[in-house]
Amino acid sequence: MEGILAALGHPERALPPVIHVAGTNGKGSTVANLRSILEAAGHRVHTYTSPHLVRFNERIVLAGHEIDDPAFAAILEECEQVNAGKPITLFEITTAAAFLAYARTPADALVLEVGLGGRFDATNVIDRPLATAISPVSMDHLQYLGDTLEKIAFEKAGILKPGVPGIIGPQDPRGLAVIEARAAEIGAPLHRWGHEFTARMEGDRLVFEMAGVREILPRPALPGAHQVGNAAISLAVARVIEGHLANAPVDRAHGLERTRWPARLQRLTRGPLVNRLRPDWTLWLDGGHNEDAGRVIAEHIAGWRRAEPDAPVHLILGMLNTKDPRGYLRHFKGLVASLATVTIPGEPASLSAEDAAAAARDVGIPVSVAASVAEGVARAAADPNERGHVLVAGSLYLAGKVLADHG
């Protein structure tokens, strides 16, 4: 990365103020919240996220708009020319291209999401970001980041920088200890969930507290109790950077209630799968794919069941073969009326529907194999109850396939 960026004239040194975001779960939601909070105040915001759901262009947002195809092709060609055939990964060269686009497009801030880990991630070339943030760290990408929570937290903590405030979301104590140790070693001041800031729901309002100041804010637009912590990270970042951005303050209240982030407990309201269900049934989509994601989604489903005990929940699951289906699925035992597993269409790294079903049986969940998501939804639609829910989950790659079919 340092080599190609030097050949490009160091675009990473010409970026607007950067907020660098790492974490296992919730970093995308944190980016989406931050973008919304800043844009609600009139700021022009770049964002960098991965993976995409439907179009690669989703990853590079320039001052509020996805990069268009001609501009993307041109900067990629420029990067290929200066790279001159040297070994480089897809993520590295597209990150270099993104930095080139960001440096050439005026904006007030860049919210930059880590691709994988943090310490050796292609995005970790910003010497002095305005702030860093680490969302909850959990077990994922073990083949790259290590097989313990402490090892993974160490990789995430690699984005901390001397003298740069780090906003740390809800963490397992083991991971937090590693992050705190790294921050002390390099002199990075921390703002930690449960210490320097916190948030909770009181009725339909979010109560956020930081540095002795209490704010009453709207409920976050993104559903799920876990989104309270993600919202709090974004609010804490906004509080820390306020006054360091040109033109306008931040707008926390309107920003939170306007956040949009597809495939995170997203309700689909139109399209061929929705049309297979009766009017009082709902169809939901979530791309969470590790054990902690399974836990928080299951907690949300448990809330549905408490509110509507007669409304069954049917789960349709597809995962990559690098994930832990047993760890993910064990949280759903006793919660779902049925489970259908699918192979993600067109995805070579998909876990087969049969292997996913075997994992479900191992954790004690009755399961059937479906040839497609549509077949799984059709089976759920055969439920005679007047109302109920269908959730398609387990992979952002599967979510992208569903969204592509639903506009």
Stockholm file with secondary structure:
# STOCKHOLM 1.0

chainA/1-407         MEGILAALGHPERALPPVIHVAGTNGKGSTVANLRSILEAAGHRVHTYTSPHLVRFNERIVLAGHEIDDPAFAAILEECEQVNAGKPITLFEITTAAAFLAYARTPADALVLEVGLGGRFDATNVIDRPLATAISPVSMDHLQYLGDTLEKIAFEKAGILKPGVPGIIGPQDPRGLAVIEARAAEIGAPLHRWGHEFTARMEGDRLVFEMAGVREILPRPALPGAHQVGNAAISLAVARVIEGHLANAPVDRAHGLERTRWPARLQRLTRGPLVNRLRPDWTLWLDGGHNEDAGRVIAEHIAGWRRAEPDAPVHLILGMLNTKDPRGYLRHFKGLVASLATVTIPGEPASLSAEDAAAAARDVGIPVSVAASVAEGVARAAADPNERGHVLVAGSLYLAGKVLADHG
#=GR chainA/1-407 SS CHHHHHHTTCGGGSCSCEEEEECSSSHHHHHHHHHHHHHHTTCCEEEECSSCSSCGGGGEEETTEECCHHHHHHHHHHHHHHHTTCCCCHHHHHHHHHHHHHHHSCCSEEEEECSSSSTTCTTTTCSSCSEEEECCCCSCCHHHHCSSHHHHHHHHGGGCCTTSCEEECSCCHHHHHHHHHHHHHHTCCEEEBTTTEEEEEETTEEEEEETTEEEEEECCSSCSTTHHHHHHHHHHHHHHHTTSSSSCCCCHHHHHHHCCCTTSSEEECSSHHHHTSCTTEEEEEECCCSHHHHHHHHHHHHHHHHHCTTSCEEEEECCBTTSCHHHHHGGGTTTCSEEEECCCTTCTTBCCHHHHHHHHHHTTCCCEECSSHHHHHHHHHTCCCSSEEEEEESCHHHHHHHHHTTC
#=GC SS_cons         CHHHHHHTTCGGGSCSCEEEEECSSSHHHHHHHHHHHHHHTTCCEEEECSSCSSCGGGGEEETTEECCHHHHHHHHHHHHHHHTTCCCCHHHHHHHHHHHHHHHSCCSEEEEECSSSSTTCTTTTCSSCSEEEECCCCSCCHHHHCSSHHHHHHHHGGGCCTTSCEEECSCCHHHHHHHHHHHHHHTCCEEEBTTTEEEEEETTEEEEEETTEEEEEECCSSCSTTHHHHHHHHHHHHHHHTTSSSSCCCCHHHHHHHCCCTTSSEEECSSHHHHTSCTTEEEEEECCCSHHHHHHHHHHHHHHHHHCTTSCEEEEECCBTTSCHHHHHGGGTTTCSEEEECCCTTCTTBCCHHHHHHHHHHTTCCCEECSSHHHHHHHHHTCCCSSEEEEEESCHHHHHHHHHTTC
//
